[in-house]
């Protein structure tokens, strides 16, 4: 193999390929709080795993106690300090990261969840400038964090490449964990449930002309299809797909009665690439074909 054709580092390869959805600024291991006793603020995310000991984060004036196996994710540009009370013996794993531009659309994420969008959504209206997770010592996230630190300290060939693969797996796990915690927090009597359905309704109204699916709508509010379908139907009386179809048909009715656009063009305008499917759906909901509806609408019979 001609080594001159290889990238200078595995990191350069990963960055150039666009495969990794995050940029790792640093991975550090600390045994005391000296690294963060002074006020800190930076342009990247900071994830801290408290391996042992008791410490206190203060983030944008909000205090949060960290115990063993707590994980905290601090958003960019949020002022924060960490102190260790008394003579506590602490150990931390600290990961600084930012997101690649490609990740914003979620196209690079194996889990099809944009962690950046989730953090911005979740912290924006509900938990403030940070997220906090409690995991047990045997959790896969903890295992991965420890493996990343151990592999980073190893100078064997391929270690840097393996670290990036492990980091990719780590972020997929974190996104899944956050999504699960998010669903658990939305109880039936929680006002967040209605808020999320309203967000989904608005999403449907904004994008019904496109080829959107149930999964697209669910990803927008970071819920699983089964859970989301249940709460959506409870709030609206319709399943998400039924609501989407009705929204398309209502817009088609407006276009048929108010414009001279061809029915085939209207089908495309309301999100149907197949006119026959549009015709069948329209007739099922209205009892008429699009052409029949247009004639009746023009004579005032509907």
Number of C-alpha atoms within 10 A of each C-alpha: 5 5 7 7 7 11 12 10 12 17 17 13 15 17 15 11 9 15 16 22 26 23 17 17 12 10 16 12 15 14 14 17 19 11 12 13 14 12 11 14 17 13 12 18 22 22 20 21 26 21 22 17 19 20 22 16 19 15 21 14 11 11 13 15 13 23 17 19 21 20 22 20 19 23 24 17 14 18 16 21 19 22 18 19 12 8 8 12 14 18 19 20 20 21 20 20 18 17 17 16 11 15 21 16 13 18 13 18 21 13 15 16 22 24 25 21 16 19 19 14 15 20 16 12 10 11 12 15 22 24 17 17 14 14 16 11 13 9 11 14 21 20 12 17 20 15 16 23 17 12 18 18 11 12 9 9 8 12 17 19 18 16 21 20 15 17 22 17 15 19 19 19 16 15 21 16 14 19 20 14 12 15 15 9 12 15 11 11 8 10 10 15 19 18 12 20 21 15 15 21 18 12 16 23 15 10 14 22 18 14 12 14 13 15 14 16 23 19 18 17 20 26 18 16 15 9 11 25 18 14 20 21 15 14 13 14 12 15 18 25 15 12 19 23 19 17 17 23 23 15 16 22 17 12 19 22 19 12 10 10 13 12 19 16 12 21 25 17 18 22 20 20 15 11 15 12 12 25 19 14 19 23 16 11 13 13 12 16 17 25 13 12 19 23 14 13 16 12 9 9 9 10
